[in-house]
Amino acid sequence: MNDATPPPFDKSTPMPQSTGSLWAGIGLAWAIVLVGHALTAGLFSSVGTSGVLVALLPSPEIAAVVLAIVLLVRGKRRTGLSIFLGLASIAAVILLLVAACFGLIGLGGMH
């Protein structure tokens, strides 16, 4: 019988560091953009400016890019890159929604 016992744990060898999570990065991107736009629209509409126009400011997207760069520098490569993937998925959803609206209006589908 071959009883293979695992080698004893050696504390001198460093543990492999995690490079982050794909889904955490995508979720962070969506959360930063959605919550960021809601907060900027609410903040500026309470001051008296138009909340709709201020919601178009790209400050949440800039914050997501800065966070992605910080994570890439700190070694969380997968999470940092997936924030960019999350921003691309947000752009794709916006593109599809705009195309659907133009399709409905252009084809006269709403009469």
N, CA, C and O atoms as a printed pandas DataFrame, in Angstrom:
     atom_number atom_name residue_name chain_id  residue_number  x_coord  y_coord  z_coord
0              1         N          MET        A               1    0.841   -1.165    0.000
1              2        CA          MET        A               1    0.000    0.000    0.000
2              3         C          MET        A               1    0.890    1.233    0.000
3              4         O          MET        A               1    1.895    1.290    0.708
4              5         N          ASN        A               2    0.513    2.202   -0.791
5              6        CA          ASN        A               2    1.318    3.411   -0.934
6              7         C          ASN        A               2    0.653    4.550   -0.166
7              8         O          ASN        A               2   -0.278    5.179   -0.669
8              9         N          ASP        A               3    1.119    4.811    1.031
9             10        CA          ASP        A               3    0.574    5.898    1.842
10            11         C          ASP        A               3    1.417    7.145    1.605
11            12         O          ASP        A               3    2.485    7.311    2.193
12            13         N          ALA        A               4    0.927    8.006    0.747
13            14        CA          ALA        A               4    1.638    9.250    0.455
14            15         C          ALA        A               4    1.151   10.318    1.419
15            16         O          ALA        A               4    0.001   10.751    1.355
16            17         N          THR        A               5    2.009   10.725    2.285
17            18        CA          THR        A               5    1.654   11.788    3.219
18            19         C          THR        A               5    2.158   13.104    2.648
19            20         O          THR        A               5    3.241   13.152    2.064
20            21         N          PRO        A               6    1.397   14.155    2.807
21            22        CA          PRO        A               6    1.850   15.449    2.286
22            23         C          PRO        A               6    3.062   15.939    3.064
23            24         O          PRO        A               6    3.211   15.630    4.246
24            25         N          PRO        A               7    3.927   16.701    2.404
25            26        CA          PRO        A               7    5.095   17.221    3.119
26            27         C          PRO        A               7    4.656   18.196    4.199
27            28         O          PRO        A               7    3.618   18.843    4.065
28            29         N          PRO        A               8    5.429   18.307    5.258
29            30        CA          PRO        A               8    5.059   19.244    6.331
30            31         C          PRO        A               8    5.077   20.678    5.817
31            32         O          PRO        A               8    5.819   21.021    4.896
32            33         N          PHE        A               9    4.245   21.500    6.433
33            34        CA          PHE        A               9    4.128   22.898    6.038
34            35         C          PHE        A               9    5.401   23.643    6.399
35            36         O          PHE        A               9    5.852   23.615    7.544
36            37         N          ASP        A              10    5.967   24.304    5.413
37            38        CA          ASP        A              10    7.193   25.056    5.624
38            39         C          ASP        A              10    6.839   26.544    5.705
39            40         O          ASP        A              10    6.346   27.117    4.733
40            41         N          LYS        A              11    7.083   27.160    6.842
41            42        CA          LYS        A              11    6.727   28.559    7.038
42            43         C          LYS        A              11    7.652   29.518    6.313
43            44         O          LYS        A              11    7.344   30.704    6.198
44            45         N          SER        A              12    8.766   29.032    5.828
45            46        CA          SER        A              12    9.707   29.923    5.154
46            47         C          SER        A              12    9.290   30.220    3.713
47            48         O          SER        A              12    9.712   31.228    3.146
48            49         N          THR        A              13    8.476   29.364    3.122
49            50        CA          THR        A              13    8.026   29.627    1.754
50            51         C          THR        A              13    6.841   30.586    1.795
51            52         O          THR        A              13    5.904   30.375    2.565
52            53         N          PRO        A              14    6.871   31.634    0.979
53            54        CA          PRO        A              14    5.776   32.608    1.007
54            55         C          PRO        A              14    4.512   32.036    0.348
55            56         O          PRO        A              14    4.572   31.259   -0.605
56            57         N          MET        A              15    3.394   32.447    0.888
57            58        CA          MET        A              15    2.111   32.029    0.321
58            59         C          MET        A              15    1.853   32.821   -0.953
59            60         O          MET        A              15    2.187   34.004   -1.015
60            61         N          PRO        A              16    1.266   32.196   -1.969
61            62        CA          PRO        A              16    0.973   32.944   -3.197
62            63         C          PRO        A              16   -0.089   34.015   -2.935
63            64         O          PRO        A              16   -1.096   33.767   -2.271
64            65         N          GLN        A              17    0.162   35.201   -3.469
65            66        CA          GLN        A              17   -0.781   36.288   -3.260
66            67         C          GLN        A              17   -1.923   36.184   -4.254
67            68         O          GLN        A              17   -1.737   35.742   -5.387
68            69         N          SER        A              18   -3.090   36.589   -3.824
69            70        CA          SER        A              18   -4.253   36.602   -4.696
70            71         C          SER        A              18   -4.164   37.793   -5.643
71            72         O          SER        A              18   -3.749   38.883   -5.250
72            73         N          THR        A              19   -4.555   37.573   -6.884
73            74        CA          THR        A              19   -4.551   38.674   -7.844
74            75         C          THR        A              19   -5.916   39.333   -7.932
75            76         O          THR        A              19   -6.131   40.193   -8.786
76            77         N          GLY        A              20   -6.825   38.954   -7.079
77            78        CA          GLY        A              20   -8.131   39.589   -7.055
78            79         C          GLY        A              20   -9.198   38.723   -7.692
79            80         O          GLY        A              20   -8.965   37.557   -8.013
80            81         N          SER        A              21  -10.358   39.303   -7.868
81            82        CA          SER        A              21  -11.507   38.573   -8.376
82            83         C          SER        A              21  -12.096   39.282   -9.588
83            84         O          SER        A              21  -12.209   40.508   -9.610
84            85         N          LEU        A              22  -12.465   38.504  -10.583
85            86        CA          LEU        A              22  -13.080   39.046  -11.786
86            87         C          LEU        A              22  -14.433   39.677  -11.472
87            88         O          LEU        A              22  -14.717   40.800  -11.888
88            89         N          TRP        A              23  -15.253   38.953  -10.744
89            90        CA          TRP        A              23  -16.608   39.440  -10.461
90            91         C          TRP        A              23  -16.604   40.616   -9.499
91            92         O          TRP        A              23  -17.481   41.477   -9.569
92            93         N          ALA        A              24  -15.636   40.662   -8.609
93            94        CA          ALA        A              24  -15.547   41.808   -7.700
94            95         C          ALA        A              24  -15.240   43.083   -8.473
95            96         O          ALA        A              24  -15.796   44.138   -8.166
96            97         N          GLY        A              25  -14.374   43.004   -9.462
97            98        CA          GLY        A              25  -14.042   44.176  -10.262
98            99         C          GLY        A              25  -15.215   44.669  -11.087
99           100         O          GLY        A              25  -15.459   45.873  -11.170
100          101         N          ILE        A              26  -15.944   43.743  -11.698
101          102        CA          ILE        A              26  -17.121   44.133  -12.491
102          103         C          ILE        A              26  -18.175   44.738  -11.580
103          104         O          ILE        A              26  -18.786   45.751  -11.918
104          105         N          GLY        A              27  -18.389   44.120  -10.429
105          106        CA          GLY        A              27  -19.358   44.659   -9.472
106          107         C          GLY        A              27  -18.956   46.020   -8.937
107          108         O          GLY        A              27  -19.796   46.902   -8.763
108          109         N          LEU        A              28  -17.659   46.186   -8.676
109          110        CA          LEU        A              28  -17.173   47.493   -8.223
110          111         C          LEU        A              28  -17.411   48.569   -9.274
111          112         O          LEU        A              28  -17.829   49.680   -8.946
112          113         N          ALA        A              29  -17.146   48.244  -10.530
113          114        CA          ALA        A              29  -17.350   49.225  -11.598
114          115         C          ALA        A              29  -18.818   49.643  -11.678
115          116         O          ALA        A              29  -19.122   50.834  -11.754
116          117         N          TRP        A              30  -19.719   48.678  -11.661
117          118        CA          TRP        A              30  -21.149   49.000  -11.724
118          119         C          TRP        A              30  -21.592   49.792  -10.499
119          120         O          TRP        A              30  -22.350   50.754  -10.620
120          121         N          ALA        A              31  -21.125   49.394   -9.327
121          122        CA          ALA        A              31  -21.524   50.088   -8.102
122          123         C          ALA        A              31  -20.992   51.518   -8.086
123          124         O          ALA        A              31  -21.720   52.444   -7.729
124          125         N          ILE        A              32  -19.739   51.703   -8.467
125          126        CA          ILE        A              32  -19.154   53.046   -8.463
126          127         C          ILE        A              32  -19.902   53.951   -9.428
127          128         O          ILE        A              32  -20.206   55.098   -9.097
128          129         N          VAL        A              33  -20.199   53.445  -10.615
129          130        CA          VAL        A              33  -20.859   54.287  -11.619
130          131         C          VAL        A              33  -22.307   54.585  -11.225
131          132         O          VAL        A              33  -22.734   55.738  -11.287
132          133         N          LEU        A              34  -23.062   53.571  -10.825
133          134        CA          LEU        A              34  -24.470   53.812  -10.490
134          135         C          LEU        A              34  -24.628   54.687   -9.252
135          136         O          LEU        A              34  -25.387   55.656   -9.267
136          137         N          VAL        A              35  -23.918   54.349   -8.186
137          138        CA          VAL        A              35  -24.022   55.133   -6.953
138          139         C          VAL        A              35  -23.409   56.515   -7.149
139          140         O          VAL        A              35  -23.931   57.504   -6.634
140          141         N          GLY        A              36  -22.312   56.587   -7.885
141          142        CA          GLY        A              36  -21.665   57.873   -8.132
142          143         C          GLY        A              36  -22.549   58.837   -8.895
143          144         O          GLY        A              36  -22.624   60.017   -8.552
144          145         N          HIS        A              37  -23.226   58.342   -9.937
145          146        CA          HIS        A              37  -24.125   59.222  -10.690
146          147         C          HIS        A              37  -25.347   59.624   -9.871
147          148         O          HIS        A              37  -25.824   60.755   -9.973
148          149         N          ALA        A              38  -25.849   58.700   -9.064
149          150        CA          ALA        A              38  -26.990   59.050   -8.207
150          151         C          ALA        A              38  -26.600   60.109   -7.180
151          152         O          ALA        A              38  -27.359   61.044   -6.923
152          153         N          LEU        A              39  -25.421   59.958   -6.600
153          154        CA          LEU        A              39  -24.974   60.940   -5.600
154          155         C          LEU        A              39  -24.678   62.298   -6.226
155          156         O          LEU        A              39  -25.042   63.327   -5.657
156          157         N          THR        A              40  -24.025   62.319   -7.385
157          158        CA          THR        A              40  -23.727   63.617   -8.001
158          159         C          THR        A              40  -25.003   64.301   -8.462
159          160         O          THR        A              40  -25.122   65.519   -8.329
160          161         N          ALA        A              41  -25.956   63.559   -8.998
161          162        CA          ALA        A              41  -27.217   64.168   -9.418
162          163         C          ALA        A              41  -27.983   64.706   -8.214
163          164         O          ALA        A              41  -28.527   65.809   -8.256
164          165         N          GLY        A              42  -28.021   63.920   -7.142
165          166        CA          GLY        A              42  -28.721   64.377   -5.942
166          167         C          GLY        A              42  -28.042   65.556   -5.277
167          168         O          GLY        A              42  -28.704   66.477   -4.799
168          169         N          LEU        A              43  -26.719   65.525   -5.247
169          170        CA          LEU        A              43  -25.980   66.616   -4.618
170          171         C          LEU        A              43  -26.171   67.925   -5.372
171          172         O          LEU        A              43  -26.447   68.960   -4.764
172          173         N          PHE        A              44  -26.027   67.882   -6.682
173          174        CA          PHE        A              44  -26.128   69.112   -7.445
174          175         C          PHE        A              44  -27.567   69.577   -7.625
175          176         O          PHE        A              44  -27.801   70.775   -7.783
176          177         N          SER        A              45  -28.534   68.672   -7.606
177          178        CA          SER        A              45  -29.923   69.118   -7.703
178          179         C          SER        A              45  -30.380   69.775   -6.398
179          180         O          SER        A              45  -31.269   70.625   -6.414
180          181         N          SER        A              46  -29.781   69.389   -5.276
181          182        CA          SER        A              46  -30.138   70.034   -4.007
182          183         C          SER        A              46  -29.558   71.440   -3.917
183          184         O          SER        A              46  -30.048   72.268   -3.149
184          185         N          VAL        A              47  -28.517   71.712   -4.700
185          186        CA          VAL        A              47  -27.918   73.046   -4.707
186          187         C          VAL        A              47  -28.677   73.967   -5.646
187          188         O          VAL        A              47  -28.569   75.187   -5.526
188          189         N          GLY        A              48  -29.436   73.417   -6.569
189          190        CA          GLY        A              48  -30.230   74.239   -7.458
190          191         C          GLY        A              48  -29.898   74.073   -8.930
191          192         O          GLY        A              48  -30.614   74.599   -9.782
192          193         N          THR        A              49  -28.839   73.362   -9.247
193          194        CA          THR        A              49  -28.524   73.139  -10.654
194          195         C          THR        A              49  -29.307   71.930  -11.160
195          196         O          THR        A              49  -29.864   71.166  -10.372
196          197         N          SER        A              50  -29.343   71.770  -12.451
197          198        CA          SER        A              50  -30.082   70.666  -13.045
198          199         C          SER        A              50  -29.373   69.348  -12.763
199          200         O          SER        A              50  -28.227   69.153  -13.168
200          201         N          GLY        A              51  -30.048   68.460  -12.077
201          202        CA          GLY        A              51  -29.454   67.172  -11.735
202          203         C          GLY        A              51  -29.238   66.280  -12.935
203          204         O          GLY        A              51  -28.339   65.439  -12.939
204          205         N          VAL        A              52  -30.073   66.461  -13.972
205          206        CA          VAL        A              52  -29.942   65.630  -15.167
206          207         C          VAL        A              52  -28.660   65.978  -15.909
207          208         O          VAL        A              52  -27.950   65.080  -16.361
208          209         N          LEU        A              53  -28.355   67.255  -16.041
209          210        CA          LEU        A              53  -27.143   67.648  -16.742
210          211         C          LEU        A              53  -25.891   67.283  -15.958
211          212         O          LEU        A              53  -24.880   66.899  -16.546
212          213         N          VAL        A              54  -25.950   67.399  -14.651
213          214        CA          VAL        A              54  -24.793   67.093  -13.826
214          215         C          VAL        A              54  -24.559   65.590  -13.779
215          216         O          VAL        A              54  -23.420   65.151  -13.616
216          217         N          ALA        A              55  -25.612   64.794  -13.919
217          218        CA          ALA        A              55  -25.460   63.335  -13.908
218          219         C          ALA        A              55  -24.659   62.856  -15.106
219          220         O          ALA        A              55  -24.153   61.734  -15.100
220          221         N          LEU        A              56  -24.536   63.683  -16.126
221          222        CA          LEU        A              56  -23.748   63.302  -17.292
222          223         C          LEU        A              56  -22.251   63.536  -17.096
223          224         O          LEU        A              56  -21.448   63.151  -17.945
224          225         N          LEU        A              57  -21.875   64.162  -15.988
225          226        CA          LEU        A              57  -20.455   64.361  -15.707
226          227         C          LEU        A              57  -19.773   63.002  -15.530
227          228         O          LEU        A              57  -20.336   62.110  -14.896
228          229         N          PRO        A              58  -18.581   62.837  -16.077
229          230        CA          PRO        A              58  -17.924   61.519  -15.996
230          231         C          PRO        A              58  -17.122   61.285  -14.723
231          232         O          PRO        A              58  -16.205   60.464  -14.731
232          233         N          SER        A              59  -17.431   61.970  -13.639
233          234        CA          SER        A              59  -16.623   61.809  -12.424
234          235         C          SER        A              59  -16.673   60.386  -11.841
235          236         O          SER        A              59  -15.635   59.914  -11.376
236          237         N          PRO        A              60  -17.806   59.675  -11.838
237          238        CA          PRO        A              60  -17.759   58.291  -11.340
238          239         C          PRO        A              60  -16.905   57.375  -12.213
239          240         O          PRO        A              60  -16.239   56.474  -11.703
240          241         N          GLU        A              61  -16.921   57.600  -13.518
241          242        CA          GLU        A              61  -16.094   56.785  -14.400
242          243         C          GLU        A              61  -14.612   57.072  -14.157
243          244         O          GLU        A              61  -13.783   56.163  -14.188
244          245         N          ILE        A              62  -14.293   58.330  -13.918
245          246        CA          ILE        A              62  -12.902   58.692  -13.618
246          247         C          ILE        A              62  -12.478   58.039  -12.307
247          248         O          ILE        A              62  -11.351   57.558  -12.187
248          249         N          ALA        A              63  -13.370   58.021  -11.330
249          250        CA          ALA        A              63  -13.059   57.381  -10.047
250          251         C          ALA        A              63  -12.834   55.880  -10.230
251          252         O          ALA        A              63  -11.958   55.305   -9.584
252          253         N          ALA        A              64  -13.612   55.244  -11.101
253          254        CA          ALA        A              64  -13.436   53.813  -11.358
254          255         C          ALA        A              64  -12.103   53.540  -12.045
255          256         O          ALA        A              64  -11.437   52.553  -11.733
256          257         N          VAL        A              65  -11.709   54.404  -12.976
257          258        CA          VAL        A              65  -10.418   54.230  -13.656
258          259         C          VAL        A              65   -9.268   54.426  -12.667
259          260         O          VAL        A              65   -8.292   53.676  -12.698
260          261         N          VAL        A              66   -9.377   55.423  -11.795
261          262        CA          VAL        A              66   -8.331   55.651  -10.789
262          263         C          VAL        A              66   -8.225   54.446   -9.861
263          264         O          VAL        A              66   -7.118   54.011   -9.543
264          265         N          LEU        A              67   -9.357   53.903   -9.422
265          266        CA          LEU        A              67   -9.333   52.722   -8.556
266          267         C          LEU        A              67   -8.717   51.532   -9.281
267          268         O          LEU        A              67   -7.963   50.767   -8.680
268          269         N          ALA        A              68   -9.027   51.367  -10.561
269          270        CA          ALA        A              68   -8.444   50.262  -11.326
270          271         C          ALA        A              68   -6.932   50.395  -11.416
271          272         O          ALA        A              68   -6.213   49.405  -11.281
272          273         N          ILE        A              69   -6.447   51.603  -11.641
273          274        CA          ILE        A              69   -5.000   51.819  -11.727
274          275         C          ILE        A              69   -4.338   51.552  -10.379
275          276         O          ILE        A              69   -3.264   50.954  -10.321
276          277         N          VAL        A              70   -4.975   51.993   -9.298
277          278        CA          VAL        A              70   -4.428   51.740   -7.960
278          279         C          VAL        A              70   -4.362   50.238   -7.689
279          280         O          VAL        A              70   -3.371   49.751   -7.145
280          281         N          LEU        A              71   -5.398   49.510   -8.058
281          282        CA          LEU        A              71   -5.392   48.061   -7.837
282          283         C          LEU        A              71   -4.336   47.368   -8.693
283          284         O          LEU        A              71   -3.702   46.414   -8.244
284          285         N          LEU        A              72   -4.145   47.841   -9.919
285          286        CA          LEU        A              72   -3.111   47.258  -10.772
286          287         C          LEU        A              72   -1.718   47.484  -10.186
287          288         O          LEU        A              72   -0.872   46.590  -10.220
288          289         N          VAL        A              73   -1.488   48.669   -9.655
289          290        CA          VAL        A              73   -0.178   48.978   -9.064
290          291         C          VAL        A              73    0.056   48.145   -7.799
291          292         O          VAL        A              73    1.183   47.734   -7.526
292          293         N          ARG        A              74   -0.991   47.902   -7.044
293          294        CA          ARG        A              74   -0.849   47.153   -5.786
294          295         C          ARG        A              74   -0.832   45.643   -5.981
295          296         O          ARG        A              74   -0.717   44.901   -5.005
296          297         N          GLY        A              75   -0.942   45.177   -7.210
297          298        CA          GLY        A              75   -0.834   43.739   -7.456
298          299         C          GLY        A              75   -2.151   43.007   -7.600
299          300         O          GLY        A              75   -2.149   41.792   -7.799
300          301         N          LYS        A              76   -3.249   43.683   -7.511
301          302        CA          LYS        A              76   -4.553   43.048   -7.714
302          303         C          LYS        A              76   -4.923   43.158   -9.191
303          304         O          LYS        A              76   -5.873   43.846   -9.567
304          305         N          ARG        A              77   -4.150   42.465  -10.008
305          306        CA          ARG        A              77   -4.249   42.597  -11.456
306          307         C          ARG        A              77   -5.619   42.200  -11.995
307          308         O          ARG        A              77   -6.186   42.899  -12.835
308          309         N          ARG        A              78   -6.141   41.093  -11.519
309          310        CA          ARG        A              78   -7.423   40.617  -12.050
310          311         C          ARG        A              78   -8.569   41.572  -11.709
311          312         O          ARG        A              78   -9.424   41.836  -12.554
312          313         N          THR        A              79   -8.592   42.087  -10.489
313          314        CA          THR        A              79   -9.643   43.024  -10.100
314          315         C          THR        A              79   -9.503   44.340  -10.852
315          316         O          THR        A              79  -10.498   44.907  -11.303
316          317         N          GLY        A              80   -8.278   44.827  -10.989
317          318        CA          GLY        A              80   -8.056   46.077  -11.715
318          319         C          GLY        A              80   -8.480   45.983  -13.167
319          320         O          GLY        A              80   -9.140   46.885  -13.683
320          321         N          LEU        A              81   -8.106   44.897  -13.830
321          322        CA          LEU        A              81   -8.497   44.737  -15.235
322          323         C          LEU        A              81   -9.995   44.509  -15.394
323          324         O          LEU        A              81  -10.591   44.931  -16.384
324          325         N          SER        A              82  -10.597   43.844  -14.420
325          326        CA          SER        A              82  -12.034   43.602  -14.545
326          327         C          SER        A              82  -12.860   44.852  -14.265
327          328         O          SER        A              82  -14.027   44.908  -14.654
328          329         N          ILE        A              83  -12.289   45.855  -13.603
329          330        CA          ILE        A              83  -12.991   47.138  -13.493
330          331         C          ILE        A              83  -13.113   47.756  -14.881
331          332         O          ILE        A              83  -14.152   48.318  -15.226
332          333         N          PHE        A              84  -12.035   47.650  -15.685
333          334        CA          PHE        A              84  -12.127   48.132  -17.064
334          335         C          PHE        A              84  -13.148   47.317  -17.856
335          336         O          PHE        A              84  -13.859   47.865  -18.698
336          337         N          LEU        A              85  -13.224   46.019  -17.594
337          338        CA          LEU        A              85  -14.227   45.171  -18.243
338          339         C          LEU        A              85  -15.635   45.596  -17.823
339          340         O          LEU        A              85  -16.552   45.605  -18.643
340          341         N          GLY        A              86  -15.805   45.947  -16.548
341          342        CA          GLY        A              86  -17.096   46.430  -16.068
342          343         C          GLY        A              86  -17.490   47.746  -16.712
343          344         O          GLY        A              86  -18.657   47.948  -17.045
344          345         N          LEU        A              87  -16.524   48.649  -16.893
345          346        CA          LEU        A              87  -16.807   49.916  -17.581
346          347         C          LEU        A              87  -17.186   49.665  -19.037
347          348         O          LEU        A              87  -18.056   50.347  -19.578
348          349         N          ALA        A              88  -16.538   48.693  -19.671
349          350        CA          ALA        A              88  -16.898   48.352  -21.055
350          351         C          ALA        A              88  -18.299   47.761  -21.123
351          352         O          ALA        A              88  -19.028   48.018  -22.081
352          353         N          SER        A              89  -18.691   46.969  -20.119
353          354        CA          SER        A              89  -20.044   46.410  -20.124
354          355         C          SER        A              89  -21.093   47.497  -19.894
355          356         O          SER        A              89  -22.195   47.418  -20.437
356          357         N          ILE        A              90  -20.763   48.500  -19.101
357          358        CA          ILE        A              90  -21.677   49.628  -18.906
358          359         C          ILE        A              90  -21.846   50.391  -20.210
359          360         O          ILE        A              90  -22.961   50.768  -20.572
360          361         N          ALA        A              91  -20.736   50.621  -20.922
361          362        CA          ALA        A              91  -20.812   51.306  -22.217
362          363         C          ALA        A              91  -21.629   50.495  -23.214
363          364         O          ALA        A              91  -22.374   51.067  -24.009
364          365         N          ALA        A              92  -21.500   49.172  -23.184
365          366        CA          ALA        A              92  -22.264   48.323  -24.095
366          367         C          ALA        A              92  -23.765   48.382  -23.792
367          368         O          ALA        A              92  -24.583   48.426  -24.711
368          369         N          VAL        A              93  -24.121   48.384  -22.518
369          370        CA          VAL        A              93  -25.540   48.478  -22.145
370          371         C          VAL        A              93  -26.105   49.824  -22.577
371          372         O          VAL        A              93  -27.221   49.888  -23.093
372          373         N          ILE        A              94  -25.349   50.903  -22.373
373          374        CA          ILE        A              94  -25.814   52.229  -22.796
374          375         C          ILE        A              94  -25.995   52.267  -24.305
375          376         O          ILE        A              94  -26.992   52.793  -24.798
376          377         N          LEU        A              95  -25.029   51.707  -25.047
377          378        CA          LEU        A              95  -25.132   51.667  -26.502
378          379         C          LEU        A              95  -26.372   50.892  -26.960
379          380         O          LEU        A              95  -27.070   51.330  -27.874
380          381         N          LEU        A              96  -26.645   49.765  -26.342
381          382        CA          LEU        A              96  -27.818   48.975  -26.709
382          383         C          LEU        A              96  -29.114   49.700  -26.371
383          384         O          LEU        A              96  -30.072   49.642  -27.143
384          385         N          LEU        A              97  -29.159   50.384  -25.228
385          386        CA          LEU        A              97  -30.368   51.132  -24.870
386          387         C          LEU        A              97  -30.615   52.301  -25.813
387          388         O          LEU        A              97  -31.755   52.549  -26.205
388          389         N          VAL        A              98  -29.561   53.020  -26.180
389          390        CA          VAL        A              98  -29.711   54.137  -27.119
390          391         C          VAL        A              98  -30.135   53.626  -28.484
391          392         O          VAL        A              98  -30.990   54.231  -29.131
392          393         N          ALA        A              99  -29.548   52.516  -28.937
393          394        CA          ALA        A              99  -29.927   51.949  -30.232
394          395         C          ALA        A              99  -31.380   51.484  -30.233
395          396         O          ALA        A              99  -32.082   51.641  -31.232
396          397         N          ALA        A             100  -31.828   50.921  -29.131
397          398        CA          ALA        A             100  -33.220   50.482  -29.046
398          399         C          ALA        A             100  -34.168   51.670  -29.080
399          400         O          ALA        A             100  -35.218   51.606  -29.720
400          401         N          CYS        A             101  -33.815   52.746  -28.404
401          402        CA          CYS        A             101  -34.664   53.942  -28.414
402          403         C          CYS        A             101  -34.721   54.556  -29.809
403          404         O          CYS        A             101  -35.794   54.942  -30.271
404          405         N          PHE        A             102  -33.576   54.649  -30.482
405          406        CA          PHE        A             102  -33.580   55.173  -31.838
406          407         C          PHE        A             102  -34.352   54.255  -32.776
407          408         O          PHE        A             102  -35.016   54.730  -33.698
408          409         N          GLY        A             103  -34.273   52.977  -32.558
409          410        CA          GLY        A             103  -35.026   52.043  -33.382
410          411         C          GLY        A             103  -36.517   52.203  -33.196
411          412         O          GLY        A             103  -37.271   52.156  -34.168
412          413         N          LEU        A             104  -36.952   52.390  -31.967
413          414        CA          LEU        A             104  -38.384   52.577  -31.706
414          415         C          LEU        A             104  -38.881   53.887  -32.301
415          416         O          LEU        A             104  -39.959   53.933  -32.894
416          417         N          ILE        A             105  -38.103   54.946  -32.144
417          418        CA          ILE        A             105  -38.524   56.249  -32.669
418          419         C          ILE        A             105  -38.427   56.287  -34.187
419          420         O          ILE        A             105  -39.333   56.780  -34.859
420          421         N          GLY        A             106  -37.332   55.768  -34.727
421          422        CA          GLY        A             106  -37.116   55.822  -36.170
422          423         C          GLY        A             106  -38.072   54.961  -36.958
423          424         O          GLY        A             106  -38.443   55.323  -38.075
424          425         N          LEU        A             107  -38.475   53.850  -36.421
425          426        CA          LEU        A             107  -39.384   52.951  -37.126
426          427         C          LEU        A             107  -40.840   53.249  -36.809
427          428         O          LEU        A             107  -41.735   52.586  -37.332
428          429         N          GLY        A             108  -41.082   54.217  -35.976
429          430        CA          GLY        A             108  -42.460   54.598  -35.640
430          431         C          GLY        A             108  -43.178   53.523  -34.843
431          432         O          GLY        A             108  -44.383   53.321  -34.998
432          433         N          GLY        A             109  -42.440   52.844  -34.001
433          434        CA          GLY        A             109  -43.025   51.757  -33.241
434          435         C          GLY        A             109  -43.818   52.193  -32.016
435          436         O          GLY        A             109  -44.385   51.350  -31.321
436          437         N          MET        A             110  -43.870   53.482  -31.741
437          438        CA          MET        A             110  -44.573   53.938  -30.535
438          439         C          MET        A             110  -45.728   54.855  -30.927
439          440         O          MET        A             110  -45.712   56.037  -30.586
440          441         N          HIS        A             111  -46.718   54.339  -31.627
441          442        CA          HIS        A             111  -47.868   55.173  -31.943
442          443         C          HIS        A             111  -49.118   54.583  -31.421
443          444         O          HIS        A             111  -50.192   55.158  -31.598
